[in-house]
Amino acid sequence: MTAARKGLIGKAKERPEQVKQVLDVLVQQGPVQTYRSVMKKLDAWSPLGYSCAGEVIDLAPHVSEFAISDWVACGGLTAAHAEVVAVPVNLCVKIAQSSKRKVT
C-alpha cells in the first residue's frame, strides 16, 4: 500500500524521523504551535514526482480539451524518458504560448 492511502498512524510508522521532529517541536514549542506547524506542512503543495512536456501529436476521440500541436506538461506515473508517451487527459495541462521553448 502506498503512503498516500495510509492513515496518520501508518504514515507515522513509515517516517520515524519525522515523528521525532514533531515530538521535539512539541517539547520545545508546545501543542498549539506544533499543531499549526504540522497542519501547515500537511497543507503545503508538494511535487507530483516525475513529469514531462511536449507537443500533442494525436488525441483520443473523446478528448476535447487539447488539439494537435498544443504544448502540454504532464505528470504522474505515465511520464517517462521517451520520444512519444500516451498520457491520460486528466494528467495534462496546456503550457502557455509564452512558455514554449524548443528543447534539443
DSSP file (Angstrom, degrees, kcal/mol; ACC not computed):
  #  RESIDUE AA STRUCTURE BP1 BP2  ACC     N-H-->O    O-->H-N    N-H-->O    O-->H-N    TCO  KAPPA ALPHA  PHI   PSI    X-CA   Y-CA   Z-CA
    1    1 A M              0   0    0      0, 0.0     2,-0.1     0, 0.0     5,-0.0   0.000 360.0 360.0 360.0 137.2    0.0    0.0    0.0
    2    2 A T    >>  -     0   0    0      1,-0.1     3,-1.2     3,-0.0     4,-0.5  -0.397 360.0-114.9 -76.9 157.9    1.3    3.5   -0.8
    3    3 A A  G >4 S+     0   0    0      1,-0.3     3,-1.1     2,-0.2    -1,-0.1   0.830 112.4  65.4 -60.8 -32.9    1.8    6.0    1.9
    4    4 A A  G 34 S+     0   0    0      1,-0.3    -1,-0.3     7,-0.0     7,-0.0   0.791 102.8  47.6 -62.2 -27.3   -0.9    8.3    0.4
    5    5 A R  G <4 S+     0   0    0     -3,-1.2    -1,-0.3     2,-0.0    -2,-0.2   0.560  95.7  92.7 -90.7  -9.2   -3.5    5.6    1.1
    6    6 A K  S << S-     0   0    0     -3,-1.1     2,-0.0    -4,-0.5    -3,-0.0  -0.479  76.0-116.3 -85.5 156.1   -2.5    5.0    4.7
    7    7 A G     >  -     0   0    0     -2,-0.1     4,-2.5     1,-0.1     5,-0.2  -0.141  42.9 -86.1 -76.3-178.9   -3.9    6.8    7.7
    8    8 A L  H  > S+     0   0    0      1,-0.2     4,-2.5     2,-0.2     5,-0.1   0.874 128.8  51.3 -60.9 -38.7   -1.8    9.0   10.0
    9    9 A I  H  > S+     0   0    0      2,-0.2     4,-2.3     1,-0.2    -1,-0.2   0.926 110.9  48.1 -64.7 -44.4   -0.6    6.1   12.1
   10   10 A G  H  > S+     0   0    0      1,-0.2     4,-1.2     2,-0.2    -2,-0.2   0.902 113.0  48.0 -61.9 -41.9    0.5    4.2    9.1
   11   11 A K  H  X S+     0   0    0     -4,-2.5     4,-0.9     1,-0.2    -1,-0.2   0.899 110.0  52.6 -65.7 -40.3    2.3    7.2    7.7
   12   12 A A  H >< S+     0   0    0     -4,-2.5     3,-0.8     1,-0.2     7,-0.3   0.896 105.4  54.6 -62.5 -40.5    4.0    7.8   11.1
   13   13 A K  H 3< S+     0   0    0     -4,-2.3    -1,-0.2     1,-0.2    -2,-0.2   0.831 108.5  49.5 -62.8 -31.9    5.3    4.2   11.2
   14   14 A E  H 3< S+     0   0    0     -4,-1.2    -1,-0.2     1,-0.2    -2,-0.2   0.657 116.0  43.0 -80.6 -15.6    6.9    4.8    7.8
   15   15 A R    <X  +     0   0    0     -4,-0.9     4,-1.8    -3,-0.8     3,-0.4  -0.521  59.1 158.2-130.9  65.8    8.6    8.0    8.9
   16   16 A P  H  > S+     0   0    0      0, 0.0     4,-2.1     0, 0.0    -1,-0.1   0.819  76.0  58.1 -61.6 -30.3   10.0    7.7   12.4
   17   17 A E  H  > S+     0   0    0      1,-0.2     4,-1.9     2,-0.2     5,-0.1   0.895 107.1  47.0 -66.4 -39.0   12.5   10.6   11.8
   18   18 A Q  H  > S+     0   0    0     -3,-0.4     4,-2.1     2,-0.2    -1,-0.2   0.859 109.3  54.2 -70.8 -34.0    9.6   13.0   11.1
   19   19 A V  H  X S+     0   0    0     -4,-1.8     4,-2.4    -7,-0.3    -2,-0.2   0.911 107.7  51.1 -62.8 -41.8    7.7   11.7   14.1
   20   20 A K  H  X S+     0   0    0     -4,-2.1     4,-2.4     1,-0.2    -2,-0.2   0.905 108.0  52.1 -61.9 -41.1   10.8   12.5   16.2
   21   21 A Q  H  X S+     0   0    0     -4,-1.9     4,-2.3     2,-0.2    -1,-0.2   0.911 109.5  49.3 -61.1 -42.4   10.9   16.0   14.8
   22   22 A V  H  X S+     0   0    0     -4,-2.1     4,-2.4     1,-0.2    -2,-0.2   0.917 111.0  49.4 -63.1 -43.6    7.3   16.6   15.7
   23   23 A L  H  X S+     0   0    0     -4,-2.4     4,-2.2     2,-0.2    -1,-0.2   0.882 109.4  52.4 -64.3 -37.7    7.9   15.4   19.2
   24   24 A D  H  X S+     0   0    0     -4,-2.4     4,-2.3     2,-0.2    -1,-0.2   0.921 110.6  47.2 -62.8 -43.6   10.9   17.7   19.5
   25   25 A V  H  X>S+     0   0    0     -4,-2.3     4,-3.6     1,-0.2     5,-0.6   0.897 109.3  55.5 -63.8 -39.8    8.8   20.7   18.4
   26   26 A L  H  X5S+     0   0    0     -4,-2.4     4,-1.5     1,-0.2    -2,-0.2   0.917 111.0  43.6 -58.3 -45.2    6.1   19.6   20.9
   27   27 A V  H  <5S+     0   0    0     -4,-2.2    -1,-0.2     1,-0.2    -2,-0.2   0.902 121.7  39.5 -67.0 -41.6    8.6   19.7   23.7
   28   28 A Q  H  <5S+     0   0    0     -4,-2.3    -2,-0.2    -5,-0.2    -3,-0.2   0.867 132.5  18.0 -78.7 -37.8   10.1   23.0   22.6
   29   29 A Q  H  <5S-     0   0    0     -4,-3.6     4,-0.5     1,-0.2    -3,-0.2   0.523 101.7-117.9-119.8  -7.6    7.1   25.0   21.5
   30   30 A G     X< -     0   0    0     -4,-1.5     4,-1.9    -5,-0.6    -1,-0.2  -0.113  38.6 -65.9  91.0 169.5    4.0   23.3   23.0
   31   31 A P  H  > S+     0   0    0      0, 0.0     4,-2.7     0, 0.0     5,-0.2   0.849 124.6  53.4 -68.5 -36.9    0.9   21.7   21.5
   32   32 A V  H  > S+     0   0    0      2,-0.2     4,-2.4     1,-0.2     5,-0.2   0.958 113.4  41.6 -66.3 -49.4   -0.7   24.6   19.7
   33   33 A Q  H  > S+     0   0    0     -4,-0.5     4,-2.6     2,-0.2    -1,-0.2   0.876 114.6  53.1 -65.6 -36.4    2.4   25.7   17.8
   34   34 A T  H  X S+     0   0    0     -4,-1.9     4,-2.8     2,-0.2     5,-0.2   0.936 109.1  48.9 -62.5 -46.2    3.2   22.0   17.0
   35   35 A Y  H  X S+     0   0    0     -4,-2.7     4,-2.7     1,-0.2     5,-0.2   0.931 112.2  48.5 -59.0 -46.3   -0.3   21.5   15.6
   36   36 A R  H  X S+     0   0    0     -4,-2.4     4,-2.3     1,-0.2    -1,-0.2   0.912 112.4  48.4 -60.7 -43.3    0.0   24.7   13.5
   37   37 A S  H  X S+     0   0    0     -4,-2.6     4,-2.0     2,-0.2    -2,-0.2   0.924 113.3  46.5 -63.9 -44.9    3.4   23.6   12.2
   38   38 A V  H  X S+     0   0    0     -4,-2.8     4,-2.5     1,-0.2    -2,-0.2   0.928 113.5  48.2 -64.8 -45.0    2.2   20.1   11.3
   39   39 A M  H  X S+     0   0    0     -4,-2.7     4,-2.1    -5,-0.2    -1,-0.2   0.880 109.8  52.9 -64.8 -37.5   -1.0   21.3    9.6
   40   40 A K  H  X S+     0   0    0     -4,-2.3     4,-0.8    -5,-0.2    -1,-0.2   0.916 111.6  46.4 -62.3 -42.6    1.0   23.9    7.6
   41   41 A K  H >< S+     0   0    0     -4,-2.0     3,-0.5     1,-0.2    -2,-0.2   0.907 112.8  49.0 -66.3 -42.0    3.3   21.1    6.4
   42   42 A L  H 3< S+     0   0    0     -4,-2.5    -1,-0.2     1,-0.2    -2,-0.2   0.833 112.1  49.1 -67.7 -32.0    0.4   18.8    5.5
   43   43 A D  H 3< S+     0   0    0     -4,-2.1    -1,-0.2    -5,-0.2    -2,-0.2   0.623  89.2 106.4 -81.9 -13.3   -1.5   21.6    3.6
   44   44 A A  S << S-     0   0    0     -4,-0.8     2,-0.1    -3,-0.5    -3,-0.0  -0.373  76.1-114.0 -70.4 143.4    1.6   22.5    1.6
   45   45 A W        -     0   0    0     -2,-0.1    -1,-0.1     1,-0.0    -2,-0.1  -0.467  34.4-166.2 -70.7 146.7    1.7   21.5   -2.1
   46   46 A S        -     0   0    0     -2,-0.1    -1,-0.0     1,-0.0     0, 0.0  -0.961  30.1 -85.7-133.8 154.8    4.4   19.1   -3.0
   47   47 A P        -     0   0    0      0, 0.0     3,-0.1     0, 0.0    -1,-0.0  -0.217  28.8-135.6 -58.5 146.5    5.8   17.9   -6.3
   48   48 A L        -     0   0    0      1,-0.3     2,-0.4    28,-0.0    28,-0.0   0.637  45.0-118.6 -77.1 -14.0    3.9   15.2   -8.1
   49   49 A G  S    S+     0   0    0     26,-0.1    -1,-0.3    28,-0.0    28,-0.0  -0.921  75.0  23.7 112.1-140.2    7.1   13.4   -8.9
   50   50 A Y        +     0   0    0     -2,-0.4    26,-1.3    -3,-0.1     2,-0.3  -0.293  68.9 174.0 -65.8 145.6    8.2   12.7  -12.5
   51   51 A S  E     -A   75   0A   0     24,-0.2     2,-0.3    27,-0.1    24,-0.2  -0.943  13.4-170.8-146.1 166.6    6.9   14.9  -15.2
   52   52 A C  E     -A   74   0A   0     22,-2.6    22,-3.2    -2,-0.3     2,-0.3  -0.951   5.9-155.5-151.1 169.9    7.3   15.6  -18.9
   53   53 A A  E     +A   73   0A   0     -2,-0.3     2,-0.3    20,-0.3    20,-0.2  -0.985  27.1 123.1-147.4 154.2    6.3   18.2  -21.5
   54   54 A G  E     -A   72   0A   0     18,-2.4    18,-3.0    -2,-0.3     2,-0.4  -0.989  54.0 -57.3 175.2-171.9    5.8   18.2  -25.2
   55   55 A E  E     -A   71   0A   0     -2,-0.3     2,-0.4    16,-0.2    16,-0.2  -0.756  48.2-116.1 -96.9 136.6    3.7   18.7  -28.3
   56   56 A V        +     0   0    0     14,-3.2    13,-2.7    -2,-0.4     3,-0.1  -0.573  36.7 170.3 -70.5 124.4    0.4   16.9  -28.8
   57   57 A I        +     0   0    0     -2,-0.4     2,-0.3     1,-0.4    -1,-0.2   0.554  64.7   8.2-112.7 -14.0    0.7   14.7  -31.9
   58   58 A D        -     0   0    0      9,-0.1    -1,-0.4     2,-0.0     2,-0.3  -0.977  63.0-153.8-161.3 157.7   -2.5   12.6  -31.6
   59   59 A L        -     0   0    0     -2,-0.3     9,-0.0    -3,-0.1     8,-0.0  -0.978  23.7-113.3-137.3 148.1   -5.7   12.6  -29.5
   60   60 A A    >   -     0   0    0     -2,-0.3     3,-1.7     1,-0.1    -2,-0.0  -0.478  41.2-109.2 -70.5 153.1   -8.2   10.0  -28.4
   61   61 A P  T 3  S+     0   0    0      0, 0.0    -1,-0.1     0, 0.0    -2,-0.0   0.798 116.1  53.5 -57.8 -30.8  -11.7   10.7  -29.9
   62   62 A H  T 3  S+     0   0    0      2,-0.0     2,-0.5     0, 0.0    -2,-0.0   0.535  83.1 104.7 -83.8  -5.7  -13.2   11.8  -26.6
   63   63 A V    <   +     0   0    0     -3,-1.7    -4,-0.0     1,-0.2     0, 0.0  -0.657  28.8 154.3 -84.3 121.2  -10.5   14.4  -25.8
   64   64 A S        +     0   0    0     -2,-0.5    -1,-0.2     3,-0.0    -2,-0.0   0.474  58.4  76.9-119.1  -8.8  -11.8   18.0  -26.4
   65   65 A E  S    S+     0   0    0      2,-0.0     2,-0.3    29,-0.0    29,-0.1   0.712  99.1  38.8 -76.3 -20.5   -9.5   19.9  -24.0
   66   66 A F        -     0   0    0      4,-0.0     2,-0.3    27,-0.0     6,-0.0  -0.842  65.6-152.5-129.8 162.0   -6.5   19.8  -26.3
   67   67 A A    >   -     0   0    0     -2,-0.3     3,-2.2    -9,-0.0   -11,-0.3  -0.923  40.5 -81.6-130.4 157.8   -5.7   20.0  -30.0
   68   68 A I  T 3  S+     0   0    0     -2,-0.3   -11,-0.2     1,-0.3     3,-0.1  -0.375 118.9  25.9 -56.3 136.5   -3.0   18.6  -32.2
   69   69 A S  T 3  S+     0   0    0    -13,-2.7    -1,-0.3     1,-0.4   -12,-0.1   0.259  88.0 133.6  84.7  -4.6    0.1   20.9  -31.9
   70   70 A D    <   -     0   0    0     -3,-2.2   -14,-3.2   -14,-0.1     2,-0.5  -0.427  55.9-128.7 -63.1 148.8   -0.8   22.1  -28.4
   71   71 A W  E     +A   55   0A   0     24,-0.3    24,-2.8   -16,-0.2     2,-0.3  -0.890  34.5 178.9-100.6 134.1    2.1   22.1  -26.0
   72   72 A V  E     -AB  54  94A   0    -18,-3.0   -18,-2.4    -2,-0.5     2,-0.4  -0.925  26.1-145.0-134.5 155.8    1.3   20.4  -22.7
   73   73 A A  E     -AB  53  93A   0     20,-2.7    20,-2.1    -2,-0.3     2,-0.3  -0.922  26.4-178.2-112.5 147.0    3.0   19.4  -19.4
   74   74 A C  E     -AB  52  92A   0    -22,-3.2   -22,-2.6    -2,-0.4     2,-0.3  -0.968   7.6-177.4-144.8 159.8    2.1   16.2  -17.8
   75   75 A G  E     +A   51   0A   0     16,-1.5     3,-0.4    -2,-0.3   -24,-0.2  -0.834  33.3  69.8-145.3-178.6    2.9   14.3  -14.6
   76   76 A G  S >  S-     0   0    0    -26,-1.3     3,-1.2    -2,-0.3    -2,-0.1  -0.529  98.1 -35.2  99.7-167.9    2.2   11.1  -12.8
   77   77 A L  T 3  S+     0   0    0      1,-0.3    -1,-0.2    -2,-0.2   -26,-0.1   0.662 128.0  63.6 -67.9 -17.4    3.2    7.5  -13.5
   78   78 A T  T 3  S+     0   0    0     -3,-0.4    -1,-0.3   -28,-0.1     2,-0.2   0.650  74.8 104.8 -85.5 -13.7    2.9    7.9  -17.2
   79   79 A A    <   +     0   0    0     -3,-1.2     2,-0.3   -29,-0.2   -29,-0.1  -0.468  49.6 155.0 -68.6 134.7    5.7   10.4  -17.6
   80   80 A A        -     0   0    0     -2,-0.2     2,-1.1     2,-0.1    -2,-0.0  -0.966  55.3 -91.2-154.2 164.7    8.8    8.8  -19.0
   81   81 A H  S    S+     0   0    0     -2,-0.3     2,-0.3   -29,-0.1     3,-0.1  -0.759  79.5 117.8 -79.8 100.7   12.0    9.3  -20.9
   82   82 A A  S    S-     0   0    0     -2,-1.1     3,-0.1     1,-0.1    -2,-0.1  -0.988  73.7-121.7-161.5 158.3   10.7    8.7  -24.4
   83   83 A E  S    S+     0   0    0     -2,-0.3     2,-0.4     1,-0.2    -1,-0.1   0.869 104.5  22.0 -70.4 -37.4   10.1   10.3  -27.8
   84   84 A V        -     0   0    0     -3,-0.1     2,-0.3   -30,-0.0    -1,-0.2  -0.998  69.2-180.0-135.4 134.4    6.3    9.6  -27.5
   85   85 A V        -     0   0    0     -2,-0.4     2,-0.6    -3,-0.1    -6,-0.1  -0.976  23.4-137.6-131.7 148.8    4.2    9.0  -24.4
   86   86 A A        -     0   0    0     -2,-0.3    -2,-0.0    -8,-0.2     0, 0.0  -0.936  30.3-177.2-103.8 122.4    0.5    8.3  -24.0
   87   87 A V        -     0   0    0     -2,-0.6     5,-0.1    -8,-0.0   -11,-0.0  -0.969  30.2-111.3-126.8 133.1   -0.9   10.3  -21.1
   88   88 A P    >   -     0   0    0      0, 0.0     3,-2.1     0, 0.0     4,-0.1  -0.341  31.7-120.5 -58.9 142.9   -4.4   10.3  -19.6
   89   89 A V  G >  S+     0   0    0      1,-0.3     3,-1.5     2,-0.2    -2,-0.0   0.807 109.8  62.7 -59.0 -31.8   -6.1   13.6  -20.2
   90   90 A N  G 3  S+     0   0    0      1,-0.3    -1,-0.3     3,-0.0   -16,-0.0   0.555  99.7  55.2 -74.4  -5.1   -6.5   14.3  -16.5
   91   91 A L  G <  S+     0   0    0     -3,-2.1   -16,-1.5   -17,-0.0     2,-0.3   0.211  97.3  82.9-107.2  13.7   -2.7   14.4  -16.0
   92   92 A C  E <   -B   74   0A   0     -3,-1.5     2,-0.3   -18,-0.2   -18,-0.2  -0.859  49.5-177.8-119.5 152.7   -2.1   17.0  -18.7
   93   93 A V  E     -B   73   0A   0    -20,-2.1   -20,-2.7    -2,-0.3     2,-0.1  -0.989  33.0-107.8-145.3 141.1   -2.2   20.8  -18.7
   94   94 A K  E     -B   72   0A   0     -2,-0.3     2,-0.5   -22,-0.2   -22,-0.3  -0.393  28.2-132.9 -66.8 144.3   -1.7   23.3  -21.6
   95   95 A I        -     0   0    0    -24,-2.8   -24,-0.3    -2,-0.1     5,-0.1  -0.855  30.7-106.5 -95.7 132.5    1.5   25.3  -21.5
   96   96 A A    >>  -     0   0    0     -2,-0.5     3,-1.9     1,-0.1     4,-0.6  -0.225  27.0-115.0 -57.4 146.5    1.1   29.0  -22.1
   97   97 A Q  G >4 S+     0   0    0      1,-0.3     3,-1.1     2,-0.2    -1,-0.1   0.864 116.6  53.4 -52.0 -41.7    2.2   30.2  -25.5
   98   98 A S  G 34 S+     0   0    0      1,-0.2    -1,-0.3     3,-0.0    -2,-0.1   0.663 102.4  60.5 -71.7 -14.1    4.9   32.4  -24.0
   99   99 A S  G <4 S+     0   0    0     -3,-1.9    -1,-0.2     2,-0.0    -2,-0.2   0.606  79.9 108.9 -87.2 -11.7    6.3   29.3  -22.0
  100  100 A K    <<  +     0   0    0     -3,-1.1     2,-0.3    -4,-0.6    -3,-0.0  -0.380  39.0 163.2 -68.1 139.5    7.1   27.3  -25.1
  101  101 A R        -     0   0    0     -2,-0.1     2,-0.3     2,-0.0    -2,-0.0  -0.974  42.0-101.9-152.6 148.9   10.7   26.8  -26.0
  102  102 A K        -     0   0    0     -2,-0.3     2,-0.5     2,-0.0    -2,-0.0  -0.527  31.4-153.5 -74.4 129.4   12.5   24.4  -28.2
  103  103 A V              0   0    0     -2,-0.3    -1,-0.0     1,-0.1    -2,-0.0  -0.897 360.0 360.0-103.4 128.3   14.1   21.6  -26.4
  104  104 A T              0   0    0     -2,-0.5    -1,-0.1     0, 0.0    -2,-0.0   0.401 360.0 360.0-116.1 360.0   17.1   20.0  -28.1
